[in-house]
Each structure stands twice: as structure tokens, then as C-alpha cells.
């Protein structure tokens, strides 16, 4: 069977995201650097500075779900091709089955999916669709799901994972199909994560990649639904993580420059992280790496292990410099202690990025000033500002009632702040006087830094690219 696995669909550039958003909802996009009326992200900006062009580049974001699926399905009877990011003109030559993942989608992906399905139907190619994106469409947009349903000659798997039924689904794909939709509840299984690139086409041998070593979260922040999405916290066996690193390094024809550990909180178990750091150092891997750290679990031993094993940068979810908001968000970070730990991380040669959440219940001019004070006193290298998106669930319902949350047209308001207030607060942070470089609110350091690393830039050179982007964006904003 000739199988084509599509890891991700949609437009891969920030220009695509910008064009997808309604003009009236483009708050904060003006904080970007623009070129010919289109926003640039940090990588675009660097390419333009070096005389290059912004273009479709499937190497910009590496989605390892396609690699993992290909290795799981591999057999003597299957000829498997993995496509990381699908261009509109992809021909699907010599293909019997297309497997489409919607776990990692980008701008205008639903239109991209429908156009792809029309092409597959004309060519008589069977199809299997799965992932979080198609599950959300099934739950929230029955009309759009109905259109997709009619175009699919195959199966639609409604599940957060779906790997448990993949082989069975493939085996019955060419028999009469009675029920296209397969609904299952299965947990993400970390026991069969084969990251080897030995049988994967050269186009996916990027110099940067991502590795996930755990799912779920032991923490329960009031604004986050991650713990609800994954019902339990699961760790990948540490020996399997080490094996994955060896395979990624050994089988990549280009050699790895950067690995992103994509766990929500990499240091839930510090002893495990330190063991892994020691392994990375002992193996003398050529790559550098990055991760998310939980603020209230940073120790001197952890910092030493990160530094000695080539950790380029860490990102810490601080959210607010206000003790009140720390309690309301159920973050409960010891902010004075964290300031000292950030200093230690930077002194150890690790770049520190923090993420902030603006507009949550209790947000006021006073809490914003407290956040500014934290940034100045901690001297973080980079900061990412997120505008709070109100998502009500069981755990935070009382806050929605207590703070009298309500919607006004397309915007929202609660007792202490409105969406307009939150946007104003974001701007005041972005233009504050400090040595910290702010990343535009719609841009992730994890989407940018690894790519710049693959251009053979050093840690300090990459940090300077971010700083230059920030300086140019502020100057551009102030120009008439």
C-alpha cells in the first residue's frame, strides 16, 4: 500500500495568519515589523535582513507526528511518504491512501483541507483524517463537518490521538465503508514513540526538531485547559527518551543544531531532567536545546545541569508580577525567589524568556505596574505577552461569576478590566523602558529560535536578532 502522511496543513507564514483574521480583530498586529504591508516574524525579518525572500518553507515548523506515525505503520507491505507541510500543488502521485493529521494546523487550514479532499476525490485516492482539529469541527461546526464528510472517501477518526485504531482502519479501507466516522477515547501513548529518521525522506531531516517526553500536567492553572485535555499525566520512560535522542542525532543526514523539548512543564521531576542533562553532556551531542520550565521548581542543581548540557534558552510561564493574580490564576509563584533564579539562569549562560497573560480577572493598572516592576528587577532577556482569551470551564466558573464577566458584542468585560483595557496594557508593557526585548504577542519563541539555530547562528547572535527586531518594531510604530 502506498501511503502519504500529511503532518500539517494550512499556510505556514505569519502573513497567512494575518490575512485569516478579520481586519477589525487585528489588535496588536501593528507591533510587528511590516514589509510591503505584510507582517514579518523574527525569522522572516532575519531573512530579509540577509537579502532573502519570505516564501513557503516546509522546514520552518517540523511536526514530528508524521514521523512517529510513519515509523509505527511501517511494514514490508507499506511504502510510506511523509510530507511535513503541504503546498497547494502537491501532486499525490503514486498514492493509494492519504493520512491527514489536524493536530498541528496553521492559517486557513480548513479551506486547505477541503481543497485537498476535492483533489483526492477526483484522483480516486482513499483518505483517513484524524486529530484535534477535525474533532473540534465535528463538535462545533456541523455544517463544515458535513461538507468534509461528503468529500472523504475513507474514515474520519474523532479522537485526541487515534493511533490505536490506525492499523485496523487501514486494513478495512478498501472494503465497503458503512460508517465513515470512528469515535474513540484513547490516551496519548508514549510507549511507541520512534523518532528515527532512517526511513524518512531527506526533506524532513531538518537541523531542528521537537521531542515530547510527557503528556498532561500536574498543575491546574485557572486559565489553562491542558489538564482537562489530557486526563492524566504520563512520562515517557527515560531510557526511551535517551534512545530517541540517539536516533534523532544518528539518523539525521544534516546533523541536529537544536532540539525543542515540547513538554508543558519539562521540570515536573527535576531528578529526571538532571539525569537527562547528564546523558546529553556525556554523549557530547552537537545540538543545543530548549524547554519550558515550571517557575516554582527551579533549583541550583537544575540550573547547573541545564547549563552544562547545552541548554540555549528556557521559557517560564510567569503570567503576572502581581501576588493577587498569582493566587487567582492558581500559579502561586514565589516571585521574589524567581527573580533570583532568573539571575542565576542568566549567569549560567542560559537565555530566559518569560510569558505573560494580560487581562485576567483582577487585572488593573496596579497589577500591570507590578508586572513591569518584576520585568525590570528580574532583567529577563525576552518576554512574550499573551492577551487573555476568556475560556470558561468547571474549575474557573466561580471567577466568571465573582468578577461579573460578560460579553459586549464581539468583545468582553469583567469587573476590573475590559478587552480594550487589556490591549492598552499590552501596549504599555511592549513600549516600557527596560532592557528586555518583547516578542510580538502572536509570535512564539519556540517557532523562531530553533529555525535561527538551524542557520548556524550562535546563542548570542540569535538573541541579538530578537533584540534588533524589537528595536525596529518600536521605531516603526512611532513613525508617522
GUVEX-676944 format. One record per residue (C-alpha): residue in one letter; x, y, z. Coordinates in steps of 0.05 Angstrom, whole numbers, padded with zeros to 5 digits, always signed. Layout:
AXYZ
...
//
This chain:
X+00000+00000+00000
X+00028+00068-00020
X+00013+00116+00038
X+00024+00191+00042
X+00023+00221+00112
X+00010+00295+00117
X+00036+00322+00184
X+00006+00391+00180
X-00038+00433+00135
X-00050+00507+00127
X-00008+00568+00109
X+00059+00566+00146
X+00074+00640+00148
X+00052+00694+00196
X+00026+00731+00135
X-00024+00675+00127
X-00047+00681+00198
X-00053+00757+00190
X-00096+00750+00128
X-00141+00699+00162
X-00161+00747+00217
X-00217+00796+00206
X-00190+00868+00197
X-00228+00892+00259
X-00196+00837+00302
X-00123+00851+00286
X-00107+00884+00353
X-00033+00884+00369
X-00011+00863+00299
X+00015+00934+00290
X+00070+00914+00339
X+00101+00873+00283
X+00154+00895+00234
X+00119+00903+00167
X+00145+00896+00096
X+00102+00917+00037
X+00041+00917+00081
X+00052+00847+00108
X+00078+00829+00178
X+00144+00794+00187
X+00160+00747+00244
X+00231+00743+00272
X+00255+00691+00221
X+00225+00730+00163
X+00258+00792+00189
X+00326+00758+00192
X+00318+00731+00122
X+00300+00799+00095
X+00360+00830+00132
X+00405+00779+00098
X+00375+00794+00029
X+00329+00734+00025
X+00255+00728+00010
X+00195+00706+00051
X+00168+00642+00019
X+00133+00576+00033
X+00184+00535+00071
X+00163+00467+00099
X+00226+00467+00142
X+00202+00526+00184
X+00160+00483+00231
X+00177+00409+00239
X+00117+00367+00260
X+00143+00301+00286
X+00074+00269+00289
X+00081+00247+00217
X+00149+00216+00231
X+00122+00178+00291
X+00061+00153+00253
X+00104+00130+00194
X+00150+00091+00239
X+00090+00060+00274
X+00057+00038+00209
X+00119+00016+00173
X+00118-00054+00145
X+00142-00093+00084
X+00074-00081+00051
X+00072-00006+00061
X+00110+00046+00021
X+00105+00109+00064
X+00119+00181+00046
X+00115+00236+00099
X+00100+00308+00079
X+00113+00358+00135
X+00075+00419+00107
X+00034+00410+00044
X+00039+00460-00013
X-00024+00472-00053
X+00005+00440-00116
X+00027+00374-00084
X+00011+00321-00137
X-00003+00258-00095
X+00028+00216-00150
X+00031+00140-00139
X-00012+00145-00076
X-00065+00096-00052
X-00081+00127+00016
X-00071+00197+00046
X-00070+00203+00122
X-00082+00275+00144
X-00065+00299+00215
X-00101+00360+00242
X-00063+00362+00308
X-00017+00418+00284
X-00054+00464+00236
X-00038+00535+00214
X-00074+00592+00179
X-00135+00577+00135
X-00126+00503+00145
X-00200+00485+00138
X-00201+00513+00067
X-00136+00478+00053
X-00165+00412+00077
X-00228+00419+00034
X-00187+00436-00029
X-00143+00375-00015
X-00203+00329-00006
X-00232+00353-00072
X-00167+00336-00107
X-00163+00268-00073
X-00235+00251-00093
X-00221+00269-00166
X-00160+00224-00165
X-00197+00167-00130
X-00150+00166-00070
X-00173+00139-00003
X-00165+00183+00058
X-00162+00180+00133
X-00168+00244+00174
X-00154+00250+00248
X-00130+00297+00302
X-00154+00352+00348
X-00174+00400+00291
X-00224+00354+00259
X-00251+00335+00327
X-00265+00408+00343
X-00301+00418+00276
X-00344+00357+00290
X-00363+00386+00358
X-00373+00459+00339
X-00388+00466+00265
X-00435+00413+00239
X-00445+00447+00172
X-00370+00449+00157
X-00361+00378+00183
X-00418+00355+00137
X-00381+00383+00077
X-00317+00348+00097
X-00356+00283+00110
X-00384+00284+00039
X-00315+00293+00008
X-00279+00238+00047
X-00272+00170+00014
X-00249+00135+00076
X-00252+00149+00151
X-00254+00207+00199
X-00225+00189+00267
X-00254+00232+00323
X-00203+00227+00379
X-00146+00267+00411
X-00100+00210+00390
X-00129+00155+00347
X-00065+00115+00337
X-00095+00053+00370
X-00142+00041+00311
X-00098+00064+00254
X-00074-00005+00230
X-00144-00033+00235
X-00172+00026+00196
X-00120+00018+00141
X-00136-00056+00134
X-00210-00045+00122
X-00203+00018+00080
X-00213-00017+00013
X-00275-00055+00035
X-00345-00024+00033
X-00348+00034+00082
X-00412+00038+00122
X-00394+00087+00177
X-00342+00139+00159
X-00337+00167+00229
X-00298+00129+00282
X-00305+00159+00352
X-00258+00133+00405
X-00230+00155+00473
X-00157+00136+00478
X-00100+00167+00517
X-00036+00191+00484
X+00010+00131+00485
X+00084+00148+00497
X+00107+00075+00494
X+00115+00072+00418
X+00149+00137+00401
X+00201+00120+00348
X+00236+00185+00326
X+00285+00152+00279
X+00294+00185+00211
X+00325+00124+00179
X+00265+00110+00134
X+00242+00182+00128
X+00254+00224+00065
X+00311+00274+00067
X+00264+00335+00065
X+00245+00320+00138
X+00317+00316+00162
X+00315+00386+00189
X+00371+00414+00231
X+00319+00429+00285
X+00263+00387+00313
X+00218+00376+00373
X+00212+00319+00423
X+00156+00309+00473
X+00172+00267+00534
X+00108+00274+00575
X+00034+00289+00567
X-00015+00321+00615
X+00003+00366+00672
X+00004+00360+00748
X-00012+00434+00756
X-00081+00465+00750
X-00076+00538+00728
X-00144+00571+00725
X-00136+00598+00654
X-00110+00533+00624
X-00148+00473+00595
X-00087+00429+00585
X-00101+00386+00646
X-00172+00374+00621
X-00148+00356+00551
X-00102+00301+00578
X-00137+00267+00635
X-00074+00240+00666
X+00000+00259+00670
X+00044+00208+00634
X+00120+00207+00630
X+00157+00175+00573
X+00207+00123+00600
X+00273+00159+00609
X+00310+00105+00572
X+00263+00114+00513
X+00277+00189+00514
X+00352+00175+00512
X+00342+00125+00455
X+00301+00178+00416
X+00358+00229+00424
X+00409+00179+00399
X+00365+00161+00339
X+00350+00233+00322
X+00423+00251+00323
X+00448+00188+00287
X+00397+00185+00231
X+00393+00259+00213
X+00434+00269+00150
X+00446+00343+00164
X+00463+00337+00237
X+00419+00370+00290
X+00431+00441+00314
X+00372+00448+00362
X+00320+00405+00397
X+00259+00434+00430
X+00232+00393+00488
X+00158+00409+00478
X+00133+00386+00546
X+00087+00437+00580
X+00130+00434+00643
X+00196+00400+00630
X+00219+00401+00702
X+00160+00369+00737
X+00211+00317+00761
X+00279+00351+00769
X+00317+00287+00782
X+00293+00261+00715
X+00314+00325+00679
X+00382+00325+00713
X+00393+00252+00692
X+00375+00271+00621
X+00421+00332+00622
X+00479+00288+00647
X+00465+00239+00590
X+00465+00295+00538
X+00531+00321+00565
X+00563+00252+00567
X+00542+00236+00496
X+00572+00301+00471
X+00514+00313+00424
X+00526+00371+00375
X+00457+00402+00386
X+00435+00455+00435
X+00365+00453+00463
X+00307+00490+00498
X+00247+00476+00542
X+00191+00504+00585
X+00206+00508+00659
X+00157+00510+00716
X+00176+00570+00758
X+00165+00540+00827
X+00211+00480+00814
X+00277+00513+00794
X+00337+00493+00836
X+00411+00507+00835
X+00424+00434+00815
X+00376+00440+00758
X+00408+00505+00733
X+00477+00473+00734
X+00452+00412+00695
X+00417+00456+00643
X+00479+00499+00633
X+00529+00441+00627
X+00487+00404+00576
X+00479+00459+00525
X+00411+00490+00541
X+00404+00551+00497
X+00342+00582+00530
X+00285+00567+00576
X+00215+00596+00576
X+00179+00607+00642
X+00105+00620+00650
X+00103+00677+00699
X+00037+00707+00674
X+00037+00766+00723
X+00081+00803+00772
X+00021+00812+00818
X+00015+00768+00880
X-00061+00776+00875
X-00063+00750+00804
X-00015+00694+00822
X-00067+00669+00872
X-00127+00679+00826
X-00092+00642+00770
X-00071+00586+00817
X+00001+00597+00796
X+00026+00615+00866
X+00097+00631+00844
X+00144+00658+00896
X+00161+00720+00855
X+00220+00747+00896
X+00252+00677+00895
X+00241+00672+00820
X+00277+00738+00808
X+00340+00708+00840
X+00332+00643+00799
X+00327+00682+00734
X+00392+00718+00752
X+00425+00650+00765
X+00400+00623+00699
X+00427+00682+00661
X+00493+00680+00699
X+00498+00606+00677
X+00493+00627+00604
X+00420+00609+00593
X+00375+00659+00558
X+00310+00669+00597
X+00243+00683+00564
X+00180+00694+00606
X+00108+00691+00583
X+00056+00739+00609
X-00020+00735+00609
X-00055+00803+00608
X-00128+00817+00623
X-00145+00761+00672
X-00193+00773+00730
X-00164+00823+00778
X-00122+00858+00726
X-00115+00933+00738
X-00066+00990+00727
X-00035+00970+00794
X-00023+00897+00774
X+00006+00918+00707
X+00055+00963+00744
X+00074+00904+00788
X+00087+00863+00726
X+00131+00919+00698
X+00169+00921+00764
X+00181+00847+00761
X+00208+00852+00690
X+00256+00908+00708
X+00280+00876+00772
X+00289+00806+00742
X+00323+00832+00679
X+00296+00776+00635
X+00324+00773+00565
X+00258+00763+00528
X+00184+00768+00543
X+00123+00742+00506
X+00057+00777+00521
X-00008+00739+00513
X-00076+00772+00513
X-00123+00732+00558
X-00176+00694+00519
X-00236+00680+00564
X-00250+00605+00565
X-00299+00584+00619
X-00296+00514+00648
X-00315+00478+00712
X-00253+00499+00752
X-00258+00574+00739
X-00334+00584+00734
X-00336+00617+00803
X-00287+00670+00779
X-00331+00686+00719
X-00389+00697+00767
X-00349+00734+00821
X-00320+00784+00771
X-00385+00792+00732
X-00356+00771+00665
X-00400+00787+00605
X-00393+00797+00531
X-00409+00862+00496
X-00417+00848+00421
X-00352+00816+00399
X-00312+00840+00459
X-00314+00825+00534
X-00312+00859+00601
X-00307+00839+00674
X-00306+00876+00740
X-00234+00901+00736
X-00217+00903+00662
X-00245+00901+00591
X-00213+00873+00529
X-00197+00944+00508
X-00162+00955+00574
X-00122+00891+00564
X-00099+00913+00495
X-00078+00980+00524
X-00040+00944+00580
X-00004+00900+00529
X+00019+00962+00491
X+00043+00996+00555
X+00085+00934+00570
X+00112+00928+00499
X+00136+01000+00500
X+00161+01003+00572
X+00232+01026+00585
X+00273+00965+00601
X+00329+00921+00573
X+00280+00865+00559
X+00263+00851+00486
X+00189+00836+00476
X+00165+00785+00426
X+00102+00805+00387
X+00040+00775+00421
X+00023+00728+00364
X+00094+00701+00356
X+00126+00643+00395
X+00200+00638+00412
X+00195+00563+00400
X+00173+00575+00329
X+00231+00623+00316
X+00294+00607+00356
X+00304+00535+00331
X+00299+00558+00259
X+00351+00612+00270
X+00394+00560+00304
X+00390+00517+00241
X+00423+00576+00203
X+00484+00563+00247
X+00475+00626+00288
X+00503+00624+00359
X+00461+00634+00421
X+00483+00707+00427
X+00472+00721+00353
X+00401+00694+00357
X+00386+00736+00418
X+00411+00797+00381
X+00364+00781+00323
X+00305+00783+00372
X+00331+00848+00402
X+00340+00881+00335
X+00270+00860+00313
X+00242+00892+00377
X+00281+00956+00366
X+00258+00962+00294
X+00185+00946+00312
X+00184+01002+00364
X+00216+01052+00316
X+00167+01032+00260
X+00108+01041+00306
X+00129+01111+00325
X+00139+01134+00254
X+00081+01176+00225
//
